[in-house]
Amino acid sequence: MSQSESRAATAREATRSHETRIEIAAPIEVVWKALTEASEIARWFAPNIKVEPGAGGTFLADWGPGIEWKTAIEVWEPNRHLRLAETREQPEPCRLLQDYFLEAEGGKTVLRLVHSGFGTSAEWDNEYEGTRGGWPVCFFRLKHGLEHHRGESIHNIILTSIGHGIDTARAHELIESARPEPYEPALNAPTERAGILPELNGSIFSYSVQPCPGGTMAYVQFLFFGLSDAKAASIQKEWSDKMARMFPAETPSR
């Protein structure tokens, strides 16, 4: 066995996976489009999406400068199965797979995602836990949008900051103290929170805090349904200022 074959075998044998399942009151064709058409994916996932459809195509999700996720489309079975794949060599050889399975059930659609291929070393722990907590929030946004706001205009806004010297518990406290009100909690996980803003047409506020070198990476995301451009821009500016105060830039040492 060659060295490359040996490394590939190790990657297959020593991996982790997690699964996310949700039931959506929408036709299976509508859910498939929400997973595969760029303009529809941008309504619940990353703000900027590029898709080259079909097996052999590509999927690029862009959350802003330096935060991109590119995968290859390996399986494209409309209304049944979508597989996205990504191969990495660091921190250990792994082949990450996102398998989306769709089933029609009682006039609704059951969507199941198996995210597999994570390495077992400690270097993979943050990504493994981050995606395990993050997918339920993403699917909540998908479900809420399809069930209550299909066809409405949307502003998908994400803001990121690094909390230098701030641990995740403190980052949670800071964001929770600044959270929009009134707020109806929907998901409350160790790294992720999400809920509804009833006075903003049922829009969604969610955030994530992840450990990173020197502190915590904080992500705040809004999905504004049916709001004017001016209103969405105003809240974005307000929260950009809040994030800058909560997580100030690191002062260069002299």
C-alpha positions as CSV (number, residue, x, y, z in Angstrom):
1,M,0.0,0.0,0.0
2,S,1.3,3.4,-1.0
3,Q,1.7,6.2,1.6
4,S,-1.2,8.1,0.0
5,E,-3.4,5.0,0.1
6,S,-2.5,4.4,3.7
7,R,-3.4,8.0,4.7
8,A,-6.7,7.7,2.9
9,A,-7.5,4.4,4.7
10,T,-6.7,6.1,8.0
11,A,-9.0,9.0,7.2
12,R,-11.9,6.6,6.4
13,E,-11.4,4.6,9.6
14,A,-10.9,7.4,12.1
15,T,-13.7,9.9,11.7
16,R,-16.7,11.3,13.5
17,S,-20.1,12.3,12.3
18,H,-23.3,14.0,13.5
19,E,-26.9,14.1,12.2
20,T,-29.5,16.9,12.1
21,R,-33.2,16.2,11.3
22,I,-36.1,18.6,10.8
23,E,-39.6,18.5,9.6
24,I,-40.8,21.3,7.3
25,A,-44.3,22.1,6.3
26,A,-43.5,22.7,2.7
27,P,-43.5,20.6,-0.5
28,I,-40.4,18.5,-1.1
29,E,-39.7,20.4,-4.4
30,V,-39.6,23.7,-2.4
31,V,-37.2,22.3,0.1
32,W,-34.9,20.9,-2.6
33,K,-34.8,24.4,-4.2
34,A,-33.9,25.9,-0.9
35,L,-30.9,23.6,-0.7
36,T,-29.7,23.9,-4.3
37,E,-30.5,27.3,-5.8
38,A,-28.2,30.1,-4.9
39,S,-30.8,32.8,-4.3
40,E,-32.8,30.4,-2.1
41,I,-29.8,29.2,-0.1
42,A,-28.9,32.8,0.6
43,R,-32.2,33.2,2.4
44,W,-31.1,31.0,5.3
45,F,-27.4,30.1,5.1
46,A,-24.6,32.4,4.0
47,P,-25.4,35.8,2.5
48,N,-23.5,35.2,-0.7
49,I,-23.8,31.9,-2.5
50,K,-22.5,30.5,-5.9
51,V,-23.7,27.2,-7.2
52,E,-22.7,25.2,-10.3
53,P,-25.6,22.7,-10.2
54,G,-25.4,19.0,-10.8
55,A,-23.0,16.2,-10.0
56,G,-19.5,17.5,-10.6
57,G,-20.5,21.1,-9.9
58,T,-19.4,23.2,-6.9
59,F,-21.0,25.1,-4.0
60,L,-19.4,28.2,-2.5
61,A,-20.8,29.8,0.6
62,D,-19.3,33.3,1.5
63,W,-20.0,35.0,4.9
64,G,-17.6,37.8,4.3
65,P,-13.8,38.5,4.0
66,G,-11.9,35.3,4.9
67,I,-14.9,33.2,5.7
68,E,-15.6,31.0,2.6
69,W,-16.6,27.3,2.4
70,K,-16.2,25.6,-1.0
71,T,-17.4,22.1,-1.6
72,A,-17.8,19.8,-4.6
73,I,-21.2,18.3,-5.5
74,E,-20.9,14.6,-5.7
75,V,-24.5,13.4,-5.6
76,W,-27.4,15.4,-7.2
77,E,-30.7,13.4,-7.0
78,P,-33.5,16.0,-7.2
79,N,-35.9,15.9,-4.2
80,R,-34.0,12.9,-2.8
81,H,-30.3,13.3,-2.0
82,L,-27.6,15.9,-2.2
83,R,-24.0,15.3,-1.3
84,L,-21.3,17.9,-0.9
85,A,-17.7,16.8,-0.3
86,E,-14.5,18.5,0.8
87,T,-11.0,16.9,1.1
88,R,-8.5,18.3,3.6
89,E,-5.0,17.3,4.5
90,Q,-4.7,19.3,7.7
91,P,-4.7,18.8,10.7
92,E,-5.1,15.2,9.5
93,P,-6.3,13.7,6.1
94,C,-10.1,13.8,6.1
95,R,-12.9,13.7,3.6
96,L,-15.8,15.8,4.9
97,L,-19.2,14.9,3.5
98,Q,-22.6,16.7,3.9
99,D,-25.4,14.2,2.9
100,Y,-28.8,15.8,2.7
101,F,-31.7,13.3,2.5
102,L,-35.3,14.4,1.7
103,E,-38.5,12.5,2.2
104,A,-42.1,13.5,1.8
105,E,-44.2,12.6,4.8
106,G,-47.8,13.5,5.4
107,G,-47.7,16.6,3.2
108,K,-44.5,17.8,4.8
109,T,-40.8,17.3,4.1
110,V,-38.4,15.5,6.4
111,L,-34.9,16.8,5.9
112,R,-32.0,14.9,7.3
113,L,-28.3,16.0,7.2
114,V,-25.5,13.6,8.0
115,H,-22.2,15.6,8.3
116,S,-19.4,13.1,8.4
117,G,-15.6,12.7,8.0
118,F,-14.4,14.8,11.0
119,G,-11.0,13.7,12.3
120,T,-10.7,12.3,15.8
121,S,-7.8,14.4,17.0
122,A,-8.3,17.4,19.3
123,E,-7.6,19.8,16.5
124,W,-10.9,18.9,15.0
125,D,-13.0,19.4,18.2
126,N,-14.0,23.0,17.6
127,E,-15.2,22.4,14.1
128,Y,-17.0,19.2,15.0
129,E,-18.8,20.9,17.9
130,G,-19.4,24.1,16.0
131,T,-21.1,22.4,13.1
132,R,-23.0,20.0,15.4
133,G,-24.5,23.1,17.2
134,G,-24.7,25.2,14.1
135,W,-26.7,23.1,11.8
136,P,-29.9,23.1,14.0
137,V,-29.8,26.9,13.9
138,C,-29.4,26.9,10.1
139,F,-32.3,24.4,9.7
140,F,-34.4,26.5,12.1
141,R,-33.8,29.5,9.8
142,L,-34.7,27.4,6.8
143,K,-37.9,26.0,8.3
144,H,-39.1,29.3,9.7
145,G,-38.5,31.1,6.4
146,L,-40.2,28.5,4.3
147,E,-43.2,28.1,6.6
148,H,-43.9,31.7,7.4
149,H,-42.0,34.0,5.0
150,R,-41.9,32.3,1.6
151,G,-41.7,34.9,-1.1
152,E,-41.1,37.9,1.2
153,S,-38.0,40.1,0.8
154,I,-35.1,39.2,3.0
155,H,-31.9,40.8,4.3
156,N,-29.4,38.3,5.5
157,I,-26.8,40.1,7.6
158,I,-23.9,38.6,9.5
159,L,-21.4,40.5,11.7
160,T,-18.2,38.9,13.1
161,S,-15.8,40.0,15.9
162,I,-13.0,38.5,17.8
163,G,-13.2,38.9,21.6
164,H,-9.5,39.1,22.6
165,G,-9.0,37.6,26.0
166,I,-12.7,36.8,26.3
167,D,-13.9,33.3,26.9
168,T,-17.1,31.9,25.4
169,A,-19.1,32.2,28.6
170,R,-18.4,35.9,28.8
171,A,-19.1,36.4,25.1
172,H,-22.5,34.8,25.6
173,E,-23.2,37.2,28.5
174,L,-22.2,40.3,26.4
175,I,-24.4,39.3,23.4
176,E,-27.4,38.3,25.6
177,S,-27.2,41.6,27.4
178,A,-27.5,43.5,24.1
179,R,-30.0,41.2,22.5
180,P,-33.0,42.8,20.7
181,E,-36.2,42.8,22.7
182,P,-38.9,41.5,22.6
183,Y,-37.3,38.1,21.8
184,E,-38.8,34.7,21.7
185,P,-36.1,32.0,22.2
186,A,-36.2,29.0,19.8
187,L,-32.8,27.3,20.2
188,N,-30.4,27.4,23.1
189,A,-27.2,25.3,22.6
190,P,-23.8,25.6,24.2
191,T,-22.3,27.6,21.3
192,E,-25.4,28.7,19.4
193,R,-28.6,30.7,20.2
194,A,-31.5,31.7,18.0
195,G,-35.0,33.2,18.4
196,I,-37.8,35.3,16.8
197,L,-38.2,39.0,16.9
198,P,-42.0,39.4,16.9
199,E,-42.0,43.2,16.5
200,L,-39.8,42.9,13.4
201,N,-42.2,40.8,11.4
202,G,-41.0,37.5,12.9
203,S,-37.4,38.1,11.8
204,I,-34.7,35.9,13.3
205,F,-31.8,36.8,15.5
206,S,-29.1,34.2,16.0
207,Y,-25.5,34.1,17.2
208,S,-22.6,31.8,17.7
209,V,-19.5,32.0,19.9
210,Q,-16.6,29.7,19.2
211,P,-13.2,29.5,20.9
212,C,-10.3,30.7,18.8
213,P,-6.6,31.5,19.5
214,G,-6.5,34.3,22.0
215,G,-10.2,34.5,22.8
216,T,-13.6,33.9,21.2
217,M,-14.9,34.4,17.7
218,A,-18.4,35.8,17.8
219,Y,-20.9,35.7,14.9
220,V,-24.2,37.6,15.0
221,Q,-26.7,37.0,12.2
222,F,-30.1,38.6,11.4
223,L,-32.6,37.4,8.9
224,F,-35.0,40.3,8.3
225,F,-38.2,39.4,6.6
226,G,-40.1,42.1,4.7
227,L,-38.2,45.0,6.3
228,S,-37.2,48.1,4.2
229,D,-33.6,48.5,3.1
230,A,-33.3,51.6,5.3
231,K,-34.6,49.7,8.4
232,A,-32.3,46.8,7.8
233,A,-29.3,49.1,7.2
234,S,-30.1,51.0,10.4
235,I,-30.1,47.9,12.6
236,Q,-26.9,46.6,10.9
237,K,-25.2,49.9,11.7
238,E,-26.5,49.8,15.3
239,W,-25.1,46.3,15.8
240,S,-21.8,47.0,14.1
241,D,-21.3,49.6,16.8
242,K,-22.4,47.3,19.5
243,M,-20.0,44.6,18.4
244,A,-17.2,47.0,18.3
245,R,-17.9,48.0,21.9
246,M,-18.4,44.5,23.2
247,F,-15.3,43.1,21.4
248,P,-12.8,45.9,20.9
249,A,-9.9,45.5,18.5
250,E,-6.7,44.2,20.1
251,T,-4.3,47.0,20.9
252,P,-0.9,46.3,19.3
253,S,1.8,45.8,21.9
254,R,4.7,48.3,21.8
